[in-house]
Amino acid sequence: MIKPLEDALGKVLRLSEHKQAVAAELLEQLAQSDAAPYALSPDERTAVREALDRASRGGFADEADVDATLRRPWG
């Protein structure tokens, strides 16, 4: 195991159970990345299209909204 991965895993082990579950899910997805690509559901496709449409019209979050989101604690 490479040192950066070992260090990261050590930090993950000190997180809450919920955050450990999120980390485990991400690692599992990464490990299966050779599998077929993720297929968006119809609802996800709609959400992505709507977001891209907003972005093409310049509908981005302002700096205050981004800061508030980044400062919000993990659930």
N, CA, C and O atoms as a Tinker XYZ file with bonds, in Angstrom:
   300  protein
     1  N      0.857000   -1.170000    0.000000    73     2
     2  CA     0.000000    0.000000    0.000000    64     1     3
     3  C      0.903000    1.233000    0.000000    63     2     4     5
     4  O      1.904000    1.281000    0.715000    81     3
     5  N      0.540000    2.223000   -0.807000    73     3     6
     6  CA     1.337000    3.440000   -0.851000    64     5     7
     7  C      1.043000    4.309000    0.363000    63     6     8     9
     8  O     -0.061000    4.277000    0.907000    81     7
     9  N      2.028000    5.078000    0.781000    73     7    10
    10  CA     1.930000    5.882000    2.006000    64     9    11
    11  C      0.760000    6.872000    1.980000    63    10    12    13
    12  O      0.047000    6.977000    2.978000    81    11
    13  N      0.534000    7.601000    0.880000    73    11    14
    14  CA    -0.605000    8.527000    0.896000    64    13    15
    15  C     -1.951000    7.828000    1.128000    63    14    16    17
    16  O     -2.824000    8.372000    1.804000    81    15
    17  N     -2.116000    6.632000    0.572000    73    15    18
    18  CA    -3.358000    5.890000    0.788000    64    17    19
    19  C     -3.451000    5.428000    2.237000    63    18    20    21
    20  O     -4.514000    5.499000    2.853000    81    19
    21  N     -2.340000    4.959000    2.770000    73    19    22
    22  CA    -2.315000    4.527000    4.169000    64    21    23
    23  C     -2.667000    5.696000    5.102000    63    22    24    25
    24  O     -3.437000    5.532000    6.048000    81    23
    25  N     -2.098000    6.873000    4.826000    73    23    26
    26  CA    -2.389000    8.058000    5.637000    64    25    27
    27  C     -3.868000    8.433000    5.543000    63    26    28    29
    28  O     -4.508000    8.729000    6.552000    81    27
    29  N     -4.401000    8.416000    4.327000    73    27    30
    30  CA    -5.805000    8.776000    4.130000    64    29    31
    31  C     -6.723000    7.796000    4.852000    63    30    32    33
    32  O     -7.700000    8.209000    5.477000    81    31
    33  N     -6.419000    6.508000    4.774000    73    31    34
    34  CA    -7.249000    5.515000    5.449000    64    33    35
    35  C     -7.199000    5.694000    6.962000    63    34    36    37
    36  O     -8.204000    5.499000    7.647000    81    35
    37  N     -6.038000    6.064000    7.482000    73    35    38
    38  CA    -5.927000    6.334000    8.914000    64    37    39
    39  C     -6.840000    7.476000    9.334000    63    38    40    41
    40  O     -7.464000    7.425000   10.394000    81    39
    41  N     -6.915000    8.503000    8.500000    73    39    42
    42  CA    -7.800000    9.631000    8.799000    64    41    43
    43  C     -9.263000    9.216000    8.707000    63    42    44    45
    44  O    -10.079000    9.621000    9.534000    81    43
    45  N     -9.595000    8.415000    7.710000    73    43    46
    46  CA   -10.983000    7.964000    7.532000    64    45    47
    47  C    -11.432000    7.143000    8.732000    63    46    48    49
    48  O    -12.586000    7.240000    9.148000    81    47
    49  N    -10.547000    6.346000    9.288000    73    47    50
    50  CA   -10.892000    5.510000   10.436000    64    49    51
    51  C    -11.250000    6.339000   11.676000    63    50    52    53
    52  O    -11.886000    5.831000   12.599000    81    51
    53  N    -10.843000    7.604000   11.696000    73    51    54
    54  CA   -11.158000    8.466000   12.838000    64    53    55
    55  C    -12.445000    9.266000   12.609000    63    54    56    57
    56  O    -12.869000   10.016000   13.488000    81    55
    57  N    -13.063000    9.114000   11.445000    73    55    58
    58  CA   -14.300000    9.832000   11.143000    64    57    59
    59  C    -15.501000    9.127000   11.761000    63    58    60    61
    60  O    -15.400000    8.007000   12.261000    81    59
    61  N    -16.633000    9.811000   11.712000    73    59    62
    62  CA   -17.874000    9.209000   12.208000    64    61    63
    63  C    -18.228000    7.999000   11.341000    63    62    64    65
    64  O    -17.717000    7.836000   10.233000    81    63
    65  N    -19.102000    7.168000   11.867000    73    63    66
    66  CA   -19.529000    5.974000   11.136000    64    65    67
    67  C    -20.164000    6.354000    9.795000    63    66    68    69
    68  O    -19.940000    5.692000    8.782000    81    67
    69  N    -20.954000    7.423000    9.802000    73    67    70
    70  CA   -21.608000    7.869000    8.565000    64    69    71
    71  C    -20.572000    8.260000    7.504000    63    70    72    73
    72  O    -20.681000    7.857000    6.346000    81    71
    73  N    -19.570000    9.045000    7.907000    73    71    74
    74  CA   -18.542000    9.465000    6.952000    64    73    75
    75  C    -17.703000    8.271000    6.484000    63    74    76    77
    76  O    -17.266000    8.236000    5.334000    81    75
    77  N    -17.479000    7.302000    7.365000    73    75    78
    78  CA   -16.760000    6.093000    6.962000    64    77    79
    79  C    -17.558000    5.338000    5.899000    63    78    80    81
    80  O    -16.985000    4.791000    4.957000    81    79
    81  N    -18.880000    5.311000    6.054000    73    79    82
    82  CA   -19.726000    4.630000    5.071000    64    81    83
    83  C    -19.646000    5.335000    3.717000    63    82    84    85
    84  O    -19.600000    4.681000    2.675000    81    83
    85  N    -19.628000    6.664000    3.734000    73    83    86
    86  CA   -19.496000    7.425000    2.490000    64    85    87
    87  C    -18.151000    7.116000    1.835000    63    86    88    89
    88  O    -18.084000    6.879000    0.629000    81    87
    89  N    -17.088000    7.117000    2.625000    73    87    90
    90  CA   -15.750000    6.814000    2.106000    64    89    91
    91  C    -15.698000    5.404000    1.526000    63    90    92    93
    92  O    -15.104000    5.186000    0.469000    81    91
    93  N    -16.315000    4.454000    2.211000    73    91    94
    94  CA   -16.336000    3.072000    1.727000    64    93    95
    95  C    -17.063000    2.977000    0.393000    63    94    96    97
    96  O    -16.626000    2.266000   -0.512000    81    95
    97  N    -18.170000    3.695000    0.276000    73    95    98
    98  CA   -18.929000    3.678000   -0.977000    64    97    99
    99  C    -18.102000    4.272000   -2.114000    63    98   100   101
   100  O    -18.105000    3.748000   -3.227000    81    99
   101  N    -17.399000    5.359000   -1.836000    73    99   102
   102  CA   -16.565000    5.977000   -2.863000    64   101   103
   103  C    -15.435000    5.044000   -3.297000    63   102   104   105
   104  O    -15.152000    4.912000   -4.488000    81   103
   105  N    -14.800000    4.405000   -2.332000    73   103   106
   106  CA   -13.728000    3.459000   -2.664000    64   105   107
   107  C    -14.252000    2.277000   -3.468000    63   106   108   109
   108  O    -13.600000    1.810000   -4.401000    81   107
   109  N    -15.431000    1.801000   -3.099000    73   107   110
   110  CA   -16.037000    0.683000   -3.835000    64   109   111
   111  C    -16.322000    1.100000   -5.278000    63   110   112   113
   112  O    -16.069000    0.339000   -6.212000    81   111
   113  N    -16.842000    2.301000   -5.452000    73   111   114
   114  CA   -17.108000    2.786000   -6.812000    64   113   115
   115  C    -15.816000    2.908000   -7.610000    63   114   116   117
   116  O    -15.773000    2.553000   -8.788000    81   115
   117  N    -14.771000    3.407000   -6.972000    73   115   118
   118  CA   -13.486000    3.524000   -7.643000    64   117   119
   119  C    -12.934000    2.151000   -8.022000    63   118   120   121
   120  O    -12.399000    1.971000   -9.116000    81   119
   121  N    -13.066000    1.191000   -7.118000    73   119   122
   122  CA   -12.555000   -0.157000   -7.378000    64   121   123
   123  C    -13.308000   -0.832000   -8.516000    63   122   124   125
   124  O    -12.752000   -1.679000   -9.215000    81   123
   125  N    -14.561000   -0.464000   -8.701000    73   123   126
   126  CA   -15.366000   -1.055000   -9.765000    64   125   127
   127  C    -15.370000   -0.200000  -11.026000    63   126   128   129
   128  O    -16.197000   -0.415000  -11.912000    81   127
   129  N    -14.465000    0.758000  -11.120000    73   127   130
   130  CA   -14.490000    1.699000  -12.226000    64   129   131
   131  C    -14.264000    1.043000  -13.579000    63   130   132   133
   132  O    -14.532000    1.657000  -14.611000    81   131
   133  N    -13.779000   -0.182000  -13.594000    73   131   134
   134  CA   -13.609000   -0.894000  -14.852000    64   133   135
   135  C    -14.937000   -1.465000  -15.346000    63   134   136   137
   136  O    -15.044000   -1.936000  -16.478000    81   135
   137  N    -15.929000   -1.414000  -14.489000    73   135   138
   138  CA   -17.246000   -1.920000  -14.857000    64   137   139
   139  C    -17.909000   -0.939000  -15.828000    63   138   140   141
   140  O    -17.329000    0.090000  -16.176000    81   139
   141  N    -19.087000   -1.256000  -16.246000    73   139   142
   142  CA   -19.828000   -0.398000  -17.168000    64   141   143
   143  C    -20.037000    0.983000  -16.550000    63   142   144   145
   144  O    -20.191000    1.099000  -15.334000    81   143
   145  N    -20.044000    2.014000  -17.366000    73   143   146
   146  CA   -20.261000    3.354000  -16.829000    64   145   147
   147  C    -21.634000    3.481000  -16.187000    63   146   148   149
   148  O    -22.574000    2.770000  -16.542000    81   147
   149  N    -21.729000    4.397000  -15.241000    73   147   150
   150  CA   -22.990000    4.633000  -14.553000    64   149   151
   151  C    -24.006000    5.166000  -15.550000    63   150   152   153
   152  O    -23.697000    6.054000  -16.345000    81   151
   153  N    -25.205000    4.631000  -15.509000    73   151   154
   154  CA   -26.283000    5.089000  -16.384000    64   153   155
   155  C    -27.225000    5.977000  -15.572000    63   154   156   157
   156  O    -27.775000    5.553000  -14.555000    81   155
   157  N    -27.400000    7.206000  -16.032000    73   155   158
   158  CA   -28.296000    8.125000  -15.342000    64   157   159
   159  C    -29.738000    7.664000  -15.463000    63   158   160   161
   160  O    -30.155000    7.140000  -16.496000    81   159
   161  N    -30.486000    7.867000  -14.394000    73   159   162
   162  CA   -31.924000    7.599000  -14.440000    64   161   163
   163  C    -32.588000    8.734000  -15.223000    63   162   164   165
   164  O    -31.970000    9.779000  -15.429000    81   163
   165  N    -33.822000    8.546000  -15.658000    73   163   166
   166  CA   -34.518000    9.645000  -16.352000    64   165   167
   167  C    -34.585000   10.920000  -15.508000    63   166   168   169
   168  O    -34.425000   12.018000  -16.041000    81   167
   169  N    -34.818000   10.789000  -14.203000    73   167   170
   170  CA   -34.859000   11.966000  -13.327000    64   169   171
   171  C    -33.495000   12.652000  -13.260000    63   170   172   173
   172  O    -33.414000   13.880000  -13.273000    81   171
   173  N    -32.427000   11.859000  -13.190000    73   171   174
   174  CA   -31.082000   12.440000  -13.153000    64   173   175
   175  C    -30.759000   13.145000  -14.471000    63   174   176   177
   176  O    -30.152000   14.216000  -14.467000    81   175
   177  N    -31.158000   12.551000  -15.591000    73   175   178
   178  CA   -30.945000   13.185000  -16.897000    64   177   179
   179  C    -31.657000   14.535000  -16.963000    63   178   180   181
   180  O    -31.099000   15.518000  -17.452000    81   179
   181  N    -32.895000   14.571000  -16.467000    73   179   182
   182  CA   -33.658000   15.815000  -16.456000    64   181   183
   183  C    -32.951000   16.864000  -15.602000    63   182   184   185
   184  O    -32.829000   18.019000  -16.009000    81   183
   185  N    -32.489000   16.466000  -14.428000    73   183   186
   186  CA   -31.803000   17.400000  -13.539000    64   185   187
   187  C    -30.529000   17.939000  -14.183000    63   186   188   189
   188  O    -30.231000   19.128000  -14.073000    81   187
   189  N    -29.789000   17.077000  -14.845000    73   187   190
   190  CA   -28.551000   17.511000  -15.507000    64   189   191
   191  C    -28.871000   18.471000  -16.647000    63   190   192   193
   192  O    -28.214000   19.501000  -16.792000    81   191
   193  N    -29.877000   18.140000  -17.459000    73   191   194
   194  CA   -30.262000   19.034000  -18.559000    64   193   195
   195  C    -30.668000   20.407000  -18.035000    63   194   196   197
   196  O    -30.265000   21.433000  -18.584000    81   195
   197  N    -31.474000   20.420000  -16.965000    73   195   198
   198  CA   -31.916000   21.690000  -16.387000    64   197   199
   199  C    -30.724000   22.498000  -15.864000    63   198   200   201
   200  O    -30.664000   23.713000  -16.054000    81   199
   201  N    -29.786000   21.827000  -15.211000    73   199   202
   202  CA   -28.602000   22.515000  -14.691000    64   201   203
   203  C    -27.749000   23.070000  -15.829000    63   202   204   205
   204  O    -27.246000   24.190000  -15.736000    81   203
   205  N    -27.587000   22.304000  -16.888000    73   203   206
   206  CA   -26.810000   22.784000  -18.030000    64   205   207
   207  C    -27.495000   23.966000  -18.703000    63   206   208   209
   208  O    -26.835000   24.912000  -19.135000    81   207
   209  N    -28.812000   23.907000  -18.790000    73   207   210
   210  CA   -29.558000   25.037000  -19.362000    64   209   211
   211  C    -29.361000   26.301000  -18.525000    63   210   212   213
   212  O    -29.122000   27.383000  -19.062000    81   211
   213  N    -29.468000   26.147000  -17.184000    73   211   214
   214  CA   -29.250000   27.309000  -16.298000    64   213   215
   215  C    -27.835000   27.854000  -16.464000    63   214   216   217
   216  O    -27.626000   29.065000  -16.532000    81   215
   217  N    -26.869000   26.941000  -16.529000    73   215   218
   218  CA   -25.471000   27.357000  -16.662000    64   217   219
   219  C    -25.245000   28.093000  -17.982000    63   218   220   221
   220  O    -24.499000   29.072000  -18.021000    81   219
   221  N    -25.874000   27.637000  -19.053000    73   219   222
   222  CA   -25.690000   28.299000  -20.346000    64   221   223
   223  C    -26.290000   29.705000  -20.339000    63   222   224   225
   224  O    -25.894000   30.554000  -21.137000    81   223
   225  N    -27.242000   29.951000  -19.441000    73   223   226
   226  CA   -27.847000   31.282000  -19.299000    64   225   227
   227  C    -27.127000   32.108000  -18.228000    63   226   228   229
   228  O    -27.549000   33.220000  -17.909000    81   227
   229  N    -26.041000   31.561000  -17.675000    73   227   230
   230  CA   -25.293000   32.278000  -16.642000    64   229   231
   231  C    -25.868000   32.115000  -15.258000    63   230   232   233
   232  O    -25.549000   32.894000  -14.360000    81   231
   233  N    -26.714000   31.110000  -15.065000    73   231   234
   234  CA   -27.378000   30.901000  -13.778000    64   233   235
   235  C    -26.535000   30.119000  -12.798000    63   234   236   237
   236  O    -26.864000   28.981000  -12.461000    81   235
   237  N    -25.452000   30.718000  -12.339000    73   235   238
   238  CA   -24.578000   30.063000  -11.381000    64   237   239
   239  C    -24.859000   30.579000   -9.973000    63   238   240   241
   240  O    -25.414000   31.663000   -9.799000    81   239
   241  N    -24.476000   29.801000   -8.981000    73   239   242
   242  CA   -24.621000   30.233000   -7.586000    64   241   243
   243  C    -23.682000   31.412000   -7.335000    63   242   244   245
   244  O    -22.569000   31.452000   -7.859000    81   243
   245  N    -24.139000   32.368000   -6.531000    73   243   246
   246  CA   -23.244000   33.481000   -6.212000    64   245   247
   247  C    -22.268000   33.040000   -5.122000    63   246   248   249
   248  O    -22.427000   31.984000   -4.510000    81   247
   249  N    -21.266000   33.866000   -4.898000    73   247   250
   250  CA   -20.193000   33.498000   -3.974000    64   249   251
   251  C    -20.700000   33.238000   -2.557000    63   250   252   253
   252  O    -20.194000   32.348000   -1.873000    81   251
   253  N    -21.687000   33.999000   -2.115000    73   251   254
   254  CA   -22.234000   33.814000   -0.762000    64   253   255
   255  C    -22.899000   32.445000   -0.626000    63   254   256   257
   256  O    -22.750000   31.785000    0.403000    81   255
   257  N    -23.635000   32.010000   -1.660000    73   255   258
   258  CA   -24.272000   30.688000   -1.623000    64   257   259
   259  C    -23.236000   29.576000   -1.592000    63   258   260   261
   260  O    -23.391000   28.594000   -0.866000    81   259
   261  N    -22.181000   29.731000   -2.379000    73   259   262
   262  CA   -21.115000   28.718000   -2.402000    64   261   263
   263  C    -20.439000   28.654000   -1.043000    63   262   264   265
   264  O    -20.220000   27.567000   -0.507000    81   263
   265  N    -20.104000   29.821000   -0.479000    73   263   266
   266  CA   -19.463000   29.840000    0.844000    64   265   267
   267  C    -20.346000   29.185000    1.895000    63   266   268   269
   268  O    -19.854000   28.415000    2.720000    81   267
   269  N    -21.651000   29.481000    1.877000    73   267   270
   270  CA   -22.569000   28.897000    2.855000    64   269   271
   271  C    -22.624000   27.381000    2.709000    63   270   272   273
   272  O    -22.655000   26.658000    3.705000    81   271
   273  N    -22.636000   26.909000    1.486000    73   271   274
   274  CA   -22.674000   25.460000    1.246000    64   273   275
   275  C    -21.398000   24.789000    1.730000    63   274   276   277
   276  O    -21.448000   23.732000    2.359000    81   275
   277  N    -20.255000   25.401000    1.437000    73   275   278
   278  CA   -18.984000   24.802000    1.839000    64   277   279
   279  C    -18.774000   24.819000    3.348000    63   278   280   281
   280  O    -18.039000   23.987000    3.879000    81   279
   281  N    -19.407000   25.749000    4.038000    73   279   282
   282  CA   -19.252000   25.838000    5.497000    64   281   283
   283  C    -20.263000   24.972000    6.249000    63   282   284   285
   284  O    -20.156000   24.806000    7.464000    81   283
   285  N    -21.242000   24.420000    5.531000    73   283   286
   286  CA   -22.257000   23.581000    6.171000    64   285   287
   287  C    -21.623000   22.260000    6.609000    63   286   288   289
   288  O    -20.892000   21.646000    5.832000    81   287
   289  N    -21.887000   21.815000    7.835000    73   287   290
   290  CA   -21.311000   20.540000    8.296000    64   289   291
   291  C    -21.912000   19.348000    7.536000    63   290   292   293
   292  O    -23.047000   19.389000    7.062000    81   291
   293  N    -21.117000   18.308000    7.445000    73   291   294
   294  CA   -21.591000   17.077000    6.805000    64   293   295
   295  C    -22.753000   16.531000    7.610000    63   294   296   297
   296  O    -22.779000   16.629000    8.837000    81   295
   297  N    -23.731000   15.942000    6.892000    73   295   298
   298  CA   -24.913000   15.395000    7.539000    64   297   299
   299  C    -24.614000   14.197000    8.303000    63   298   300
   300  O    -25.510000   13.612000    8.911000    81   299
